[in-house]
Amino acid sequence: MILTVTLNPSIDISYTISNLKLDTTNRTDKVSKTAGGKGINVTRVLHDLNKAVTATGFIGGNLGKAIVKDLNESGIQNDFLSIKGETRNCIAILHDNQQTEVLESGPTIADDEKLAFLNHFKALVSHANVITISGSLPNGLEDDYYAKLIQFANDSNKKIVLDTSKANLSSVLKSVQKPTVIKPNIEELSDLLGTEVSSDPDSLKSVLTNDLFSGIEWIVVSLGGDGAFAKHNNRFYKVNIPTIPVVNPVGSGDATVAGIASALEDKLDDIHLLKQAMTTGMLNAMESVTGHIATDHYDDLFNRVTVTEY
């Protein structure tokens, strides 16, 4: 089983408005409301891959109940910890070939709730083979909270895929508790190192040997349409992907995480792991619904991904 962790989930609301007007009323009948958050997207893609998956995290109030209802109706196993605060909304307005987002910060986690989740998580870890941890931390949790979760997973010898950024990622990298995989993009690498990072493979090869990344088994750097550059222990790989018709790229990074987690559970070799990760990411980009892949195109795309040891 793969356990997905989303500590700050949301109800994702999408409004499509052909011509958004400011400081007045806008109306639309094109509305979508779904359970959201990076880890929820990972969960949905794993479900599409027919993997046994359980989603966990904090949920609260009526919006939290709506997330559980949404997942249950999709046949997705979940085991969240209920909190006193209300789960957040995240609003995306699609207009004039642009996307404007309004993201609530979410609830503040009380001291007793953050301690309760550590115990809740520890119990779930015993049933998992691989754990994914995605997204931001809600208010009330210290930057090292992810490191605490990783410690529990490491104590049980579980594989961990961490997909976060800024202080949350930096805190883990400086900790003795290391995940199996991190998946930064160029911007996130630049932010971590305090200097502009180039997407040139030679430059990336040098960057990924920085002491900051010591102890991380896998580093998969997303390069968007240029594929990825990866480091596995002492081996480096450049991954090239075919040109695809992009419908909605939102959530493709989460789909990539799902592909990595699935490959880790199946103990696939380096080449197959990277090809699967890129394939699931591309499949998500080809769909209008975030966090969803159509597996009937899987083999075709998988065979068109190339991986070269660098």
C-alpha positions in Angstrom: 0.0 0.0 0.0 1.1 3.6 -0.7 0.3 6.2 1.9 -0.2 9.8 0.7 0.1 12.7 3.1 -1.7 16.0 2.5 -1.5 18.1 5.7 -3.2 21.2 4.1 -5.9 19.8 1.7 -8.5 22.0 0.1 -11.7 22.1 -1.9 -10.5 23.2 -5.3 -13.1 25.5 -6.9 -12.7 26.4 -10.6 -14.7 29.2 -12.3 -14.5 29.6 -16.0 -15.3 33.2 -17.1 -14.9 34.2 -20.7 -14.3 37.9 -20.0 -13.5 38.7 -16.3 -14.4 42.2 -15.3 -13.0 43.8 -12.1 -15.0 45.7 -9.5 -18.3 44.4 -10.8 -20.4 41.2 -10.8 -19.3 38.2 -12.9 -21.5 35.2 -13.5 -20.7 31.7 -14.7 -22.3 28.3 -15.0 -18.9 26.6 -15.5 -18.0 25.6 -12.0 -16.0 22.6 -10.7 -15.6 21.7 -7.0 -13.3 18.8 -6.1 -11.2 17.5 -3.3 -7.8 19.1 -3.8 -4.2 19.5 -2.6 -1.0 18.1 -4.0 -1.2 14.9 -2.1 -4.8 14.4 -3.1 -3.8 14.7 -6.7 -1.1 12.0 -6.1 -3.7 9.8 -4.6 -6.0 10.1 -7.6 -3.3 9.2 -10.1 -2.2 6.2 -8.0 -5.8 5.1 -8.0 -5.9 5.4 -11.8 -2.8 3.2 -11.8 -4.8 0.6 -9.8 -2.4 0.9 -6.9 -3.6 0.3 -3.3 -3.5 3.8 -1.8 -4.7 5.5 1.4 -4.9 9.2 1.8 -4.3 10.9 5.1 -3.8 14.4 6.6 -5.8 17.0 8.5 -9.5 17.7 7.7 -12.0 19.8 9.5 -15.6 21.1 9.2 -18.0 20.7 6.4 -15.4 21.2 3.7 -13.4 18.4 5.3 -16.4 16.2 5.2 -16.8 17.1 1.5 -13.3 15.9 0.8 -14.0 12.5 2.5 -17.3 12.2 0.6 -15.5 13.0 -2.7 -12.8 10.4 -2.2 -15.3 7.8 -0.9 -17.4 8.2 -4.0 -14.3 7.7 -6.1 -13.6 4.5 -4.2 -10.4 5.9 -2.7 -9.4 4.7 0.8 -8.7 7.5 3.3 -8.0 7.9 6.9 -7.7 11.6 7.9 -7.4 13.1 11.3 -10.3 15.4 12.2 -9.5 18.9 13.6 -11.4 21.7 15.1 -10.6 24.2 12.3 -12.2 24.3 8.8 -10.5 22.9 5.8 -9.7 25.6 3.2 -11.0 26.6 -0.2 -8.6 27.2 -3.1 -10.2 29.2 -6.0 -9.0 29.3 -9.6 -10.6 31.7 -12.1 -9.9 30.7 -15.7 -10.3 33.8 -17.9 -8.9 35.3 -21.1 -6.4 32.4 -21.5 -5.1 33.1 -18.0 -5.6 31.6 -14.6 -6.0 33.8 -11.5 -5.8 32.0 -8.1 -7.1 32.8 -4.6 -5.6 30.4 -2.1 -6.8 30.4 1.5 -4.1 29.7 4.1 -6.2 27.1 5.8 -6.8 26.2 9.5 -4.3 26.6 12.3 -3.4 23.3 13.8 -3.6 23.1 17.6 -0.8 21.6 19.7 -2.9 18.6 20.7 -3.8 18.0 17.1 -0.3 18.0 15.8 0.7 15.5 18.4 -2.3 13.4 17.7 -1.4 13.3 14.0 2.1 12.0 14.8 0.5 9.0 16.5 -2.1 8.6 13.7 0.7 8.7 11.1 2.9 6.3 13.0 0.0 3.7 13.0 -0.6 4.1 9.3 3.1 3.8 8.4 3.1 0.2 9.5 0.7 -0.8 6.7 2.5 1.2 4.0 5.4 0.3 1.6 5.9 3.8 0.2 4.9 7.2 1.6 4.4 10.4 -0.3 4.4 13.8 1.5 3.2 16.7 -0.6 2.6 20.4 -0.4 2.7 23.1 2.3 2.3 22.9 6.0 -0.8 24.4 7.6 -0.5 27.2 10.2 0.6 26.0 13.6 3.2 23.4 12.4 6.9 24.1 12.7 9.1 23.9 9.6 10.6 20.6 10.9 7.3 18.8 11.1 7.9 16.9 7.9 11.3 15.8 9.4 9.3 14.3 12.3 7.1 12.3 9.9 10.1 11.2 7.9 11.8 9.9 11.1 8.8 7.6 11.8 9.0 6.3 8.2 12.7 5.8 8.3 12.4 3.9 11.6 10.2 1.5 9.8 12.5 1.3 6.7 9.8 2.8 4.4 10.5 4.6 1.1 9.5 8.3 1.2 8.9 10.7 -1.7 8.9 14.3 -0.5 7.4 17.1 -2.7 7.6 20.4 -1.0 9.6 23.6 -1.2 11.1 26.7 0.5 11.5 26.4 4.3 9.7 23.1 4.5 12.2 21.4 2.1 15.2 23.3 3.5 14.4 22.1 7.0 14.3 18.5 5.9 17.6 18.7 3.9 19.3 20.2 7.0 17.9 17.4 9.2 19.4 14.0 9.8 16.1 12.5 8.6 16.3 12.1 4.9 13.5 11.1 2.4 14.2 8.6 -0.4 13.2 11.0 -3.2 12.9 14.8 -3.6 11.5 16.4 -6.8 12.5 20.0 -7.0 12.3 22.2 -10.1 14.9 24.7 -11.3 13.3 27.6 -9.4 13.2 25.6 -6.2 16.8 24.5 -6.6 17.8 28.2 -7.0 15.8 29.1 -3.9 17.5 26.4 -1.9 21.0 27.3 -2.9 20.6 31.1 -3.0 21.9 31.4 -6.5 20.5 31.0 -10.1 20.6 27.4 -11.2 20.9 26.6 -14.9 19.0 23.8 -16.6 22.1 22.7 -18.4 22.9 19.1 -17.6 26.5 19.7 -16.8 25.5 22.5 -14.4 22.9 20.4 -12.8 25.3 17.5 -12.3 27.5 19.8 -10.3 24.6 21.3 -8.4 23.2 17.9 -7.3 26.5 17.0 -5.7 26.2 19.9 -3.3 26.5 18.8 0.4 23.0 20.0 1.0 21.7 17.0 -0.8 23.8 14.5 1.0 21.9 11.4 2.0 19.1 11.8 -0.6 19.0 8.6 -2.7 17.0 10.1 -5.6 16.8 13.7 -6.8 14.5 14.2 -9.8 14.7 17.7 -11.2 11.6 18.7 -13.3 12.5 20.5 -16.5 9.0 21.0 -17.8 8.8 20.3 -21.5 12.5 19.4 -21.6 11.8 16.3 -19.4 14.0 15.9 -16.3 17.5 15.5 -14.9 18.0 12.9 -12.2 20.6 11.7 -9.7 20.3 8.2 -8.2 23.1 7.6 -5.7 26.2 8.2 -7.9 24.5 7.9 -11.3 23.1 10.8 -13.3 20.4 10.7 -16.0 18.9 13.0 -18.6 15.3 12.2 -19.4 13.8 13.4 -22.7 10.0 13.4 -23.4 8.1 13.7 -26.6 6.0 16.7 -27.6 2.4 16.2 -26.4 -0.9 18.2 -26.7 -1.1 19.9 -23.4 -4.6 20.5 -22.1 -4.0 21.2 -18.4 -0.5 21.1 -16.9 -1.7 21.7 -13.4 -1.0 18.7 -11.2 1.5 17.1 -13.6 4.2 17.3 -10.9 1.9 15.5 -8.5 1.2 12.8 -11.2 5.0 12.5 -11.6 5.3 11.8 -7.8 2.6 9.1 -8.2 4.7 7.5 -10.9 7.8 7.6 -8.8 6.0 6.1 -5.7 4.4 3.3 -7.8 7.8 2.5 -9.3 9.4 2.4 -5.8 6.8 0.0 -4.5 7.2 -2.2 -7.6 11.0 -2.0 -7.1 11.6 -1.0 -10.8 15.1 -0.2 -12.0 16.3 3.3 -12.7 15.3 3.5 -16.3 11.8 2.2 -15.7 11.2 4.5 -12.7 12.2 7.6 -14.7 10.2 6.6 -17.7 7.1 5.9 -15.6 7.5 9.2 -13.7 7.6 11.2 -16.9 4.7 9.2 -18.5 2.3 9.8 -15.6 3.2 13.5 -15.6 2.5 13.8 -19.3 -0.7 11.9 -19.1 -2.0 14.3 -16.5 -1.1 17.3 -18.7 -3.2 15.8 -21.5 -6.4 15.7 -19.4 -8.7 18.6 -18.5 -9.2 17.2 -15.0 -6.3 17.8 -12.5 -5.0 14.7 -10.9 -6.3 12.2 -13.4 -4.6 10.1 -16.1 -6.1 8.0 -19.0 -4.0 4.8 -18.8 -5.0 3.7 -22.4 -2.3 6.1 -23.7 0.3 4.9 -21.2 2.3 2.4 -23.3 2.6 4.7 -26.2 4.0 7.6 -24.2 6.2 5.3 -22.0 7.9 3.9 -25.2 8.6 7.4 -26.4 10.5 8.6 -23.3 14.2 8.2 -23.5 16.7 8.0 -20.6 20.4 8.5 -21.1 23.0 8.1 -18.4 24.9 11.3 -18.2 
